[in-house]
Amino acid sequence: MTTIYQKQKNFEIEEIPINGYEKVLKVTNKNTGLKGIIAIHNTFLGPALGGIRIYPYKNFEDALNDVLRLSKGMTYKSAIAEVGLGGGKSVIIADPVKEKNEELLLSFAEVIDSLEGKYIGAEDVGCSTEDVMIIRKKTKYVTGLPHAKSSGNPSVFTAWGTFRGIQSVLKKLFNDVSLKGKKIAVQGIGSVGSHLIPLLFWHGAEIIATDINRKKSEEFKQKYGIKIVEPEQIMEVECDVFSPCAMGGIINSNSISTLKCKAIAGCANNQLLDKSDGELLHEKNILFAPDFIVNGGGLINVSFEITKQGYHPKGPRDKTDKIFDILMSIYEIAEKNDISTSNAAIELAEYKIKYGIGKRMTGIYFHHSF
Ligand code: NAD
């Protein structure tokens, strides 16, 4: 760590130079107990937008690794979706149940505000809409607040994009988008999974699902007649599509050898533990729909909130729908070049960044009136 460039009101803000990242700030405040990091990966296409994650990381290194990984993922996600935004993310190292309070959030808000819009925050794991409303008291650079021109819950849009992602792998495998009789294994019945399952149900899929929250599993078994398996069994289910909708890192050299699916398409962030796992899937002939394309619906939805006219759901609906076409073109690029779909997606994102495709040409408008 190098430069300490601000030391006032008990704030200590240190810039950590990280290769390939525009700005990474370690933020502490002795008064409020704040310990956090803001990572701005890339703002070439527009300001860096990404959630504020509040999580009790074991140590600073874990938090730093997570925020770096997530902010880079946001750059790729934004680039592919052409939303005129860059990639950023922030984390507060705290237990959201025991340690989150107004003073902590307000002190973090002051740091976000000092970046003058280079980083725009949003809700994330451990940070609710109510928390973002508190943060809004000290900075306007936040999205997803409840007001007339706001974008509301992103999960519905993420679920629709995930559904279109599943259709894309079916199209590639069977030359047919129909879900009738197709076996889909869903890991996680949370905000996104609980919207995805009804979509799959109404399109005639045979659904197998799991959640570590047994009440959730029972509820969905009752409601949609789906088959429930134990959490540790879901990846071994023989199926057409495995849809990871819980946590990241689950596709790795160990789990790949147990997979019995033809394709993977789900909303979880950073599903591949390592870049090489994309190659392994390619070798095993399992079609992988890259997660940062599949789960772009939520970001697309938010991007319509910061337009001059404010939010209207039709725009993000139509743009989220295009996730299907983007994925089809990724499969084509991968096939033509005999590379993994994950590498094809990264190459396309980097190409768009390099040539400014989808670069923001308009301002950012915040419609909160608090
Ligand atoms: P969530 O926390 O609401 O739901 C996750 C669900 O997974 C929970 O019900 C949890 O009990 C379950 N779960 C956790 N570990 C599990 C395991 N080992 N096996 C089975 N179930 C398990 O989260 P969400 O908002 O639905 O997001 C799901 C994933 O999608 C996350 O990785 C998130 O980062 C990503 N994502 C979400 C959005 C969005 O709009 N919500 C957008 C982009 C990406």
Residues whose N, C-alpha, C, O or C-beta is under 5 A from the ligand:
A	BS01	NAD	P154 S155 T158 Q187 G188 I189 G190 S191 V192 G193 T210 D211 I212 N213 P231 C245 A246 M247 G248 C267 A268 N269 N295 G298
